[in-house]
Each structure stands twice: as structure tokens, then as C-alpha cells.
Amino acid sequence: MSKTAAALIAKAKDRTAVFGVVGLGYVGLPLVMELVRAGYRVLGVDVQDKVVDALNAGRSHIQDVPAEAVAAAVKAGRFTATTDLTRLEEPDAISICVPTPLSKTRDPDVSYVLAATESVKRGLRPGQCIILESTTYPGTTRELMLPALESTGLKVGEDFFLAFSPERVDPGNATWQTRNTPKVVGGITESCLEVAVALYQPAIERLVPVSSTEAAELTKILENTFRSVNIGLANEMAIVCDKLGVDVWEVIDAAATKPFGYMKFTPGPGVGGHCIPLDPHYLAWKMRTLNYKTRFIELAGELNAEMPEYWVAKAADRLNDAGKAVRGSTVLILGIAYKKDIDDIRESPALDVIRLLQQRGARVCYHDPHIPHLHEDGLDLHSSPLTPSALSGADCVVIVTDHSSVDYAAVAQHARIVVDTRHALPRKRA
């Protein structure tokens, strides 16, 4: 082990190491709070002035991070946020938690990772450890980040350290959070791995070292591909059961009684969030560059992407049975977040459901207790109060997200037609 590595590990043990976190969103801000809790001083970096200003004033823009925790960290001098990228030379460790979206052609967009890497490179000095947390395709850390950082003349594993440790954030999960969710770590070299593990050790209950950054990158993609494929199977089973006149929820619940060899997944209106709809495409893209087609992954993606259209067609059928056309009908969408009890609309299938209904001529309104205003890619709507008159006044109610605070008994009582994509009504009645 080099003297530089030993010195950085020693700084981790006595908490004199300063952490930098680039990207203060759903991944970065919870990580900041755990690092502060562990005793580190943290410099947060984000390109949005409003985010930085709010955090420095003790306000949180992330539902899972209480404002009180942010305010306490700022007041104690343990956390400060900035938009000044030149300050990245200050931290001893830098975790990069920036978005990795897909382009319009469904190819990986690593521009945010590259921009963050360039910012880090400009201030890179001996004794720094750089850890990428953004989900990406296998090879990103070694093939894109390493050459850029070594172009400074510093040597990885001796002068600076580079690792990949994928985020495993599950917004709204009260049980599994950043601290107690096991964290996978892979380094470019053995010294990189040792340093990264030592830095995260005080803040994370369990670390899972793997042999390389590629193994760590692929671990994250496997996790979400597993979910995508199984949700796709559940969604196809919902269509199969519908055509056979069988209750898919009864079948799934019965299958789930098997104590081995089965894991319960449920159908729905599609998949949302930053992970499941996007991450499998990173692996599919990478394998296309190696002349291999990931058939399971792409088929699951197609099935999941088609579910909004399936449920809109179901709503159209129900309206037709009642002697109404979709055009001119009022459709109330219940829940637009991508999953229950959160305020996140990233890749939410509700957005597609709304657009598809509008394209058919429906007057669409929505209710979501977590999202008072929807302003997204041409959609500009406000959440309506969920009153008996609102329910009875709608020609059709479509339950897209099953928030816990919604009174589904009232929905069943007052709505004329209900299309339930989440099996919310039977569960609430039970």
C-alpha cells in the first residue's frame, strides 16, 4: 500500500477526511446526511443555484431527507453546498451522484458523468479518491473516467484512487435507507478498493467489495434488470389472465404461497423511476457494441412500455360499455408519482397514460397528494381535491399510483367507472 493510500485511510478512521458529493438529488443528498452523521465534513456540489441556496438555508428538496437534518448539518458547520466546481480540489474523497439518462434513441447519456469528471480533473491532486455512484454501463469508470484523470500525470492506485459504488436508493422506503442498505464497491486497483471501503465504512453498515469496477457496475444493472424482467412477466400475465377471464391478482397471491422457488412481482401501468425503465438499456447498449442482442432485457422493456396503452384501452372499453366515447369524457387520474407515497414523477407511467388519453380527446385531471402541480414535457396540470363530487363528476377514474392516504372506499362508492391498475380497491376493502 502506498503512503498516499495509508494517509487517506487514516483520515477516514479519524474523520479528518473531507467528503465532496457532486449532485445533490435523490442519491447525493441522502448520502451527504449519512456522511455527516458519521462525523465527516461534507462539501456538496450542484449546478442548480436554487438547490444550493435552499440547502444552505436549511431546506430540503428531497422527501426522504428532513429539513431539520439539513439545517442541523449546516448549523454545525458539517455541510455546505456550492455551485463552484473549482472547489472540488478541497475534498479528499469525491462521490459523483449525477444523472445518467437515456438519449432519445435509448442510448446511454453519460454527459453528466463526463462533465463531473472534467471538473474533478481540473482540481485533481495527490491523495484524492474519486467514487462514481451513477448507474452506467460496464466499463464506464475504467474506459471514460480513468484516462481523463490519468491525463493529469497522476497515477491511479498510487497518487489518486478511483472506484465505482452503485447507489441503491429506494425513495419512500422507511426500512431500507442509505445507511443500512449493503453497498457494493469495486476499485480500479486493490488500493483503490481499500481506500474507498475505508472512506465509506463509517457511514454504511455493510460494504460488499467486488473484484473490479466492471463487476460493481454490472451488479447494479443486474439488480434492476431482474426487476424489469419479472415485472414484464407479471404484466404479460395480467394480459393473459384478462383474455382468459381469470383474476390475475388471485393467481399471483396463490402462487406467492409457495415457500420456495417463487418471488412475488405484480403488474401495473408500467414502470417508472430512474432505475428500472433506464438501467437495463445501458447493458443492452453495451452488448450491442459487442454484437450480442440481450433478448430478455429488450422484450421486458417492450412489455413494460406497452402497459400504459393497455390500460388506456381498458378505460376506453369501460367507457364504451357505458355508452360513452373517450373523446369528450372527463377522466380523473389517481396518483401520478411513479410509485406510492413519494413525490417523484421521473419516468412515471402516469405521464404516458395522461398523454394517451389526451390524444384520444379526453379531458384529463388528476389527484396526487404528493404532487400539487404537474409541469412536465408539455403537461401543465394542478392536482384536484378528491371530493365526492369530483369522483362522481368524472366519467372514469383510473388508479395509476396507489398512495396510502387515498380513501379508496370513497372512490369505490362515488366513482361511476374505476379502472384499477394497482389492485388498490380490493386491498382497501379487505
Helices and strands as residue ranges (DSSP letters): H 3-13, E 18-22, H 28-37, E 41-45, H 49-56, H 67-75, E 79-82, G 85-89, E 93-96, H 111-123, E 129-132, H 140-140, I 141-145, H 146-150, E 161-164, E 183-187, H 190-200, E 207-210, H 213-244, H 248-255, H 279-288, H 295-321, E 330-334, H 349-359, E 363-367, E 373-376, E 379-382, H 388-393, E 396-399, H 408-414, E 418-420, H 424-429
